[in-house]
Amino acid sequence: MLLYTTRRYDQIEQLQHITWTHEKFFETGENERYLTKLDMHIFFPRGLQFLFLASGFSIEAIYGGYDWKPFGKGTRQIVVGRKRKMQA
């Protein structure tokens, strides 16, 4: 089986369009080809933090990944938030 990947990024919509082409070969000489498509929204650090705050969360910490390393260049962003308590 061969797997090809194509990616196209839409800067206006902040969407990553990904297409995987799977090609399967059989001993008979025949082959099958099928596509898997995924449109994925890309969140940038400030935008994601804004969404947390606008939704009523406070930001407790921001990490660079699941290993709890500091967030910085070349890391993934993990935001840890907490829902604010309702005022009585």
Secondary structure, DSSP 8 states (H G I E B T S, - for coil): -EEEEEEEEETTTTEEEEEEEEEEE-TTS-EEEEEEEEEEE---HHHHHHHHHHTTEEEEEEESSTT--B--TTS--EEEEEE-----
